[in-house]
Amino acid sequence: MEITTTDIPEVLLLKPVVHRDSRGFFLETYREEHFRTQGIEVHFVQDNVSKSRRDTVRGLHYQIEQQQDKLLTVMQGAILDIAVDLRHASPTFGQHSAVKLTEDNKHQVFIPKGFAHGFSVLSAEALVYYKCSAYYYPEGERGLYWNDPKLDIDWQVDEPVVSEKDQNQPLLHEISKEDLFYE
Ligand SMILES: Cc1cn([C@H]2C[C@H](O)[C@@H](COP(=O)(O)OP(=O)(O)O[C@H]3O[C@@H](C)C(=O)[C@@H](O)[C@H]3O)O2)c(=O)[nH]c1=O
């Protein structure tokens, strides 16, 4: 397992060892000690799967109160994964990481608490599997408008497919102080 940083030092890119043989391949999608050796204490409690068609943009989402670390794996297709830093005192506040995760490269991304997360779909369909360190908590669910020009994110999609909820999320400067992260 190779672990490197992205444009945001706390958002990690993971490259699992892929064991290939005549049957196909095998890889470990999660191994706790890999995080512990990075000094990260994480305990995942919920796993999610979503399937989306080309040009879908999901996000940007985060939870307050029950904050979530996330570990993403793409099982089929290809996505561009985005994490926006919402930690008020961070030198990279408002900046984002952008990582391509595909069924071919088998890379994963770890997004810690303090980030809004989203992804766009670059293939005909994408099946995304991710682990979360806190349960889904709708009352604490918050969003950031995916296409806020201030974020300057190139989602690499032509005709974005976006949920009604995500079309109505606030711009970064509209987010109240209570809905940002402080540590
Ligand atoms: C996220 C979530 C949704 N749901 C329900 C609520 C709703 O009826 C339906 C679809 O929810 P959404 O439209 O919010 O799904 P989606 O847009 O895929 O939401 C996800 O987006 C990505 C980018 C993330 O980072 C995730 O944490 C999550 O927020 O599923 C759950 O039951 N549990 C969950 O954990």
The ligand as a Gaussian input file, in Angstrom:
#p B3LYP/6-31G(d) Opt

LIG

0 1
 C      -25.882000       9.673000       2.409000
 C      -27.087000       8.819000       2.797000
 C      -28.280000       8.961000       2.154000
 N      -29.346000       8.215000       2.506000
 C      -30.608000       8.399000       1.767000
 C      -31.165000       9.799000       1.782000
 C      -31.836000       9.930000       0.436000
 O      -33.156000       9.446000       0.505000
 C      -31.038000       9.009000      -0.473000
 C      -30.052000       9.725000      -1.379000
 O      -29.285000      10.607000      -0.572000
 P      -28.338000      11.705000      -1.220000
 O      -29.026000      12.349000      -2.366000
 O      -27.884000      12.608000      -0.099000
 O      -27.138000      10.802000      -1.745000
 P      -25.717000      11.298000      -2.258000
 O      -25.890000      12.560000      -3.029000
 O      -25.052000      10.175000      -2.903000
 O      -24.986000      11.653000      -0.879000
 C      -23.637000      11.307000      -0.685000
 O      -22.844000      12.149000      -1.499000
 C      -21.443000      11.929000      -1.377000
 C      -20.752000      12.925000      -2.264000
 C      -20.970000      11.900000       0.017000
 O      -19.873000      12.353000       0.357000
 C      -21.809000      11.158000       0.990000
 O      -21.411000      11.393000       2.322000
 C      -23.274000      11.449000       0.804000
 O      -23.560000      12.765000       1.256000
 O      -30.354000       8.098000       0.391000
 C      -29.262000       7.271000       3.500000
 O      -30.251000       6.573000       3.822000
 N      -28.074000       7.096000       4.143000
 C      -26.977000       7.831000       3.823000
 O      -25.877000       7.628000       4.438000

